[in-house]
Amino acid sequence: MFKRAQIEMIGLVVVVIILVIGLLLYVKFSVLRDEVKQDTASENAYVINLMNGIFNLKLCEKDKIKVDEAIIKCFNEEQVCGEEACNYVKTELKTIIAGIGIKKYKNYSIWVTKGDNNRTIMNECKTGILAHTTIVASDKEHYTAYFRSC
């Protein structure tokens, strides 16, 4: 009778050990995992907000022109702050982006279209998260500005 009790106790200990090992494996692989989840909705919102924030900044103290207006001037090959608009906007955008100190994204592409015409301002990304907005110029013309980050 004592032998049977000892065998049952050993069986119970083995079952408890298996349960503890299973619990440890569960904790290791499901609770403590270091999986990076990419939430595309939050990434898109981030890029859209970044684009809107940058496009609403004012450039050139004498003209007080916003970035989106300067992009339209670039498309139309006009001048901004006494310089060629595309070069000025490109330089200012690089300064603004560097000043923000964003480490998540390192490269950006910005271009504007109107109908079939396309004008590239910065072309550093081939793929990545794309956002776009419609800019209405003072003459009621509609332009589509694209902002891609990678």
C-alpha positions as a Markdown table, in Angstrom:
| # | Residue | x | y | z |
|---|---|---|---|---|
| 1 | Met | 0.0 | 0.0 | 0.0 |
| 2 | Phe | 2.9 | 2.4 | 0.8 |
| 3 | Lys | 4.5 | 1.7 | -2.6 |
| 4 | Arg | 1.3 | 2.7 | -4.4 |
| 5 | Ala | 1.1 | 6.0 | -2.5 |
| 6 | Gln | 4.7 | 6.7 | -3.4 |
| 7 | Ile | 4.1 | 6.1 | -7.1 |
| 8 | Glu | 1.1 | 8.3 | -7.0 |
| 9 | Met | 3.1 | 11.1 | -5.3 |
| 10 | Ile | 5.9 | 10.8 | -8.0 |
| 11 | Gly | 3.2 | 11.0 | -10.7 |
| 12 | Leu | 1.8 | 14.1 | -9.1 |
| 13 | Val | 5.2 | 15.7 | -8.9 |
| 14 | Val | 5.9 | 14.9 | -12.6 |
| 15 | Val | 2.5 | 16.5 | -13.5 |
| 16 | Val | 3.3 | 19.6 | -11.5 |
| 17 | Ile | 6.8 | 19.9 | -13.1 |
| 18 | Ile | 5.3 | 19.6 | -16.6 |
| 19 | Leu | 2.7 | 22.3 | -15.7 |
| 20 | Val | 5.4 | 24.6 | -14.4 |
| 21 | Ile | 7.6 | 24.1 | -17.5 |
| 22 | Gly | 4.5 | 24.8 | -19.8 |
| 23 | Leu | 3.7 | 28.0 | -17.8 |
| 24 | Leu | 7.3 | 29.2 | -18.1 |
| 25 | Leu | 7.3 | 28.6 | -21.9 |
| 26 | Tyr | 4.0 | 30.4 | -22.2 |
| 27 | Val | 5.3 | 33.4 | -20.3 |
| 28 | Lys | 8.6 | 33.4 | -22.3 |
| 29 | Phe | 7.0 | 33.2 | -25.8 |
| 30 | Ser | 3.7 | 35.0 | -25.4 |
| 31 | Val | 4.0 | 37.6 | -22.6 |
| 32 | Leu | 7.6 | 38.6 | -22.8 |
| 33 | Arg | 8.0 | 38.6 | -26.6 |
| 34 | Asp | 9.8 | 41.5 | -28.3 |
| 35 | Glu | 7.7 | 41.6 | -31.4 |
| 36 | Val | 7.6 | 45.0 | -33.2 |
| 37 | Lys | 4.0 | 45.6 | -34.3 |
| 38 | Gln | 3.5 | 48.1 | -37.1 |
| 39 | Asp | 0.2 | 49.8 | -36.9 |
| 40 | Thr | -0.3 | 51.2 | -40.4 |
| 41 | Ala | -3.1 | 53.6 | -39.3 |
| 42 | Ser | -0.8 | 55.3 | -36.8 |
| 43 | Glu | 2.1 | 55.4 | -39.3 |
| 44 | Asn | -0.2 | 57.1 | -41.8 |
| 45 | Ala | -1.5 | 59.5 | -39.3 |
| 46 | Tyr | 2.0 | 60.4 | -38.3 |
| 47 | Val | 3.1 | 61.1 | -41.9 |
| 48 | Ile | -0.1 | 63.1 | -42.6 |
| 49 | Asn | 0.4 | 65.2 | -39.5 |
| 50 | Leu | 4.0 | 65.7 | -40.3 |
| 51 | Met | 3.2 | 66.8 | -43.8 |
| 52 | Asn | 0.5 | 69.2 | -42.6 |
| 53 | Gly | 2.8 | 70.7 | -40.0 |
| 54 | Ile | 5.6 | 71.2 | -42.4 |
| 55 | Phe | 3.4 | 72.6 | -45.2 |
| 56 | Asn | 1.9 | 75.2 | -42.8 |
| 57 | Leu | 5.2 | 76.7 | -41.7 |
| 58 | Lys | 6.1 | 80.2 | -42.8 |
| 59 | Leu | 9.2 | 80.9 | -44.8 |
| 60 | Cys | 11.0 | 84.1 | -45.7 |
| 61 | Glu | 10.4 | 86.8 | -43.1 |
| 62 | Lys | 9.8 | 89.5 | -45.7 |
| 63 | Asp | 7.2 | 87.6 | -47.8 |
| 64 | Lys | 5.6 | 85.5 | -45.0 |
| 65 | Ile | 4.9 | 82.7 | -47.4 |
| 66 | Lys | 3.9 | 79.2 | -46.3 |
| 67 | Val | 5.7 | 76.1 | -47.5 |
| 68 | Asp | 2.6 | 74.9 | -49.5 |
| 69 | Glu | 2.5 | 78.3 | -51.3 |
| 70 | Ala | 6.2 | 78.1 | -52.0 |
| 71 | Ile | 5.7 | 74.6 | -53.4 |
| 72 | Ile | 3.1 | 76.0 | -55.8 |
| 73 | Lys | 5.5 | 78.7 | -56.8 |
| 74 | Cys | 8.1 | 76.0 | -57.4 |
| 75 | Phe | 5.6 | 74.2 | -59.7 |
| 76 | Asn | 5.1 | 77.4 | -61.7 |
| 77 | Glu | 8.8 | 78.1 | -61.8 |
| 78 | Glu | 8.5 | 81.4 | -59.9 |
| 79 | Gln | 10.7 | 83.1 | -57.3 |
| 80 | Val | 10.5 | 82.9 | -53.5 |
| 81 | Cys | 12.4 | 85.3 | -51.3 |
| 82 | Gly | 14.5 | 86.4 | -54.3 |
| 83 | Glu | 15.6 | 82.9 | -55.2 |
| 84 | Glu | 14.4 | 80.2 | -57.6 |
| 85 | Ala | 11.5 | 78.7 | -55.7 |
| 86 | Cys | 12.4 | 75.0 | -56.0 |
| 87 | Asn | 16.0 | 75.4 | -54.7 |
| 88 | Tyr | 14.8 | 77.6 | -51.9 |
| 89 | Val | 12.0 | 75.2 | -50.8 |
| 90 | Lys | 14.3 | 72.2 | -51.0 |
| 91 | Thr | 17.0 | 73.9 | -48.9 |
| 92 | Glu | 14.4 | 75.2 | -46.3 |
| 93 | Leu | 12.7 | 71.8 | -46.1 |
| 94 | Lys | 16.0 | 70.0 | -45.4 |
| 95 | Thr | 16.7 | 72.6 | -42.7 |
| 96 | Ile | 13.2 | 72.2 | -41.2 |
| 97 | Ile | 13.3 | 68.4 | -41.2 |
| 98 | Ala | 16.8 | 68.4 | -39.7 |
| 99 | Gly | 15.7 | 70.9 | -37.0 |
| 100 | Ile | 12.8 | 68.7 | -36.0 |
| 101 | Gly | 15.1 | 65.9 | -35.1 |
| 102 | Ile | 13.0 | 63.1 | -36.4 |
| 103 | Lys | 14.8 | 59.8 | -36.1 |
| 104 | Lys | 12.0 | 57.5 | -37.1 |
| 105 | Tyr | 12.3 | 58.5 | -40.8 |
| 106 | Lys | 15.4 | 59.7 | -42.5 |
| 107 | Asn | 14.4 | 60.4 | -46.1 |
| 108 | Tyr | 11.6 | 62.2 | -47.7 |
| 109 | Ser | 10.2 | 62.8 | -51.2 |
| 110 | Ile | 7.9 | 65.7 | -52.1 |
| 111 | Trp | 6.4 | 66.4 | -55.4 |
| 112 | Val | 3.4 | 68.3 | -56.7 |
| 113 | Thr | 1.1 | 67.6 | -59.6 |
| 114 | Lys | -1.5 | 69.5 | -61.6 |
| 115 | Gly | -3.3 | 67.5 | -64.2 |
| 116 | Asp | -0.7 | 65.6 | -66.1 |
| 117 | Asn | 2.2 | 67.9 | -65.1 |
| 118 | Asn | 4.5 | 66.8 | -62.3 |
| 119 | Arg | 7.2 | 68.7 | -60.4 |
| 120 | Thr | 9.6 | 66.9 | -58.0 |
| 121 | Ile | 11.1 | 68.9 | -55.2 |
| 122 | Met | 12.8 | 66.2 | -53.2 |
| 123 | Asn | 13.3 | 62.6 | -54.4 |
| 124 | Glu | 14.9 | 60.5 | -51.7 |
| 125 | Cys | 12.3 | 57.7 | -51.4 |
| 126 | Lys | 11.0 | 55.2 | -53.9 |
| 127 | Thr | 8.8 | 53.4 | -51.4 |
| 128 | Gly | 7.4 | 54.2 | -48.0 |
| 129 | Ile | 4.4 | 55.8 | -46.4 |
| 130 | Leu | 2.7 | 58.2 | -48.8 |
| 131 | Ala | 0.4 | 61.1 | -47.9 |
| 132 | His | -1.1 | 63.7 | -50.1 |
| 133 | Thr | -3.1 | 66.9 | -49.9 |
| 134 | Thr | -4.9 | 69.3 | -52.2 |
| 135 | Ile | -3.5 | 72.8 | -52.2 |
| 136 | Val | -5.8 | 75.5 | -53.6 |
| 137 | Ala | -3.8 | 78.5 | -54.9 |
| 138 | Ser | -4.9 | 82.1 | -54.7 |
| 139 | Asp | -6.1 | 81.9 | -58.3 |
| 140 | Lys | -8.4 | 78.9 | -57.4 |
| 141 | Glu | -6.2 | 76.4 | -59.2 |
| 142 | His | -6.0 | 73.0 | -57.5 |
| 143 | Tyr | -2.6 | 71.2 | -57.0 |
| 144 | Thr | -2.0 | 67.9 | -55.4 |
| 145 | Ala | 1.1 | 67.8 | -53.1 |
| 146 | Tyr | 2.6 | 64.4 | -52.2 |
| 147 | Phe | 4.7 | 63.7 | -49.2 |
| 148 | Arg | 6.5 | 60.3 | -48.8 |
| 149 | Ser | 8.7 | 59.2 | -45.9 |
| 150 | Cys | 10.9 | 56.2 | -45.7 |
